[in-house]
Each structure stands twice: as C-alpha cells, then as structure tokens.
Amino acid sequence: MRIAIIIDDRKNESLLRFTETKLFFDAKNQSIDFFDDCVVVDTMDEAMGLVNDVDTFVILNTGTFLTTTFRNNHKSLTDKVIIPKQNIIKFDEDTYVGFSKRCKYPEGSKQLYIIENLLKTILRNKELVYLDNTESFTEFTQNPKHLYGLASGWKTVDFARQIGLDNLESITVYDVNLKQLDHAIWLHKHNQLPASVPEYKHVCGEYNPPPAIKDFWQQWHEFPVKFEHLDLFNTPKFPNNSAVWISNIFLYEPTIFKYGWKHCQEAKQRLINTNKESIIFTK
C-alpha cells in the first residue's frame, strides 16, 4: 500500500480538504490511482511514528500538490518514505479554497488553475445528469429480495434485468442529486424509451441506451419502482437481503472536498456495518 501522511497545523481546513482531495484527483479532476489511504497528523515526529516496513509513505505538508511528474517518478514502491521536494506545486498556508472569497493567486498561475478547476467541478456536480455510466456493466450473481440503485445511467436497470423482476420484492432508485432523480423518474414514465431526452445544463455521457435495456424497458416501466431522495452519508438502514449499488460515492471528488477523506471512509464503513444483512457494492 501507498499511504499519504499530511502534516497539518489545523489552522486552514479548506486547504487541508483541498490537499486531501488532490491526492486522489489530478489538476483536471481525473481520478488517479496512486494512494490507497491518507492520514492527517500534527507533526513530523508523529508522521515518522506511523512508518512501518510493509507500506510506502509519502509525507507532505498541507498545501502540497503532487504533479504528474512526481507520480511518474515514484510509480514503484521501492522507497519506504518519500518526502516530496521536487515536481510539486506549493500553496501558501493562508490559501482559501472555496466560494466565499476570491482566490489569492493571479491569472495564469498553476495554483489558480487547479483551484478553479476543482470549484467548477463542484458547482457542475450539483446539476450534473449522468445519461450513461462511467463504470462498465458487470455480471451480477447475487439473489437479493430488494434492489437499491443509483439513478445515473442504466446500471440499476441492468441489475434488475439480471436479477429478474419476479425475484425482487422491491426496487428503489435513489440519488442525492434531485436533477438526476427527476431524470430517472421521467424515463420510467415512458413505456418505451424516448428517442431523445431534455436538454440539461450539465450532462455526462451520451443518451444511447444499450439494446438489452431497450428490450427490457417495458417490464421496467411496469414494475412499481420507488424513487427516493437519499444521502448515503446519513447512514440509512436498508431492508435485510438488499443489494445496494453505491458506485464511487465515497471516493467522489466533490464529497472528499466537502467532508474530508477520513470522514468519507468512516461513512462508508458505517453504512456497511449498519447493513450487515445486505450487500453493499461499488461495481
């Protein structure tokens, strides 16, 4: 495992959340598979006390952005402790990352580019409608009685198709994004998939239903699907023997920035612990 240790003075929460978020997403907000975990400590001594012989540790201060060059130079896990000195971008300790006041960095600076890209993504996310899924379709082999699936794209519909409607007592399509949920409700009202969808302000993917979904749609339309505005960070309790597709909600850039890495991971574990009689899956 590769673990990031952030040394933080607890004086600038927005910069800390920014630093955590950008360990897992690059300057263009693309997910990067570099770190497995992140820990925040107060001092270098505390950071060195966490070092062991099993994992690789990158120790950095709040306000350190690791560039693509840095990651490429440290792809291997041969070094046990890495303290970045080169190929990084530094943010001043008083940097504010948020919407309440203007960013301090000048036009054309790398710092301003990275921060504004993140903030634009957060704003866009509030109105984003996924017309398709960024995850690939996968075979579902469980036999639940209740299915809970996100409103985005076609995966929840496909899971229902694979499980079989006769095998399910209930289906609930949920989302924290009301625009996404309204889109799923609108689609479900059609006994056949429409030729096109409304023009939304922000969309991800193209409206191109797979053939299997088209063939299944009338059955989906006739099933009494429930639609629920639901936030997984509130740790809902699902009926026993439920299958709950959560996608990457706890690894999503806007949620990591909003809550912090540790809170996201703890929220995911609470959800799993609260629903031990159900299947919580991300695929």
Beta strands, then each sheet from edge to edge (+ up, - down):
strand 1: 2-7
strand 2: 37-41
strand 3: 56-61
strand 4: 64-66
strand 5: 81-82
strand 6: 88-90
strand 7: 128-130
strand 8: 146-150
strand 9: 170-175
strand 10: 202-204
strand 11: 226-229
strand 12: 242-245
strand 13: 279-281
sheet 1: 2+ 1+ 3+ 5+
sheet 2: 4+ 6-
sheet 3: 7+ 10+
sheet 4: 11+ 9+ 8+ 12+ 13+
end
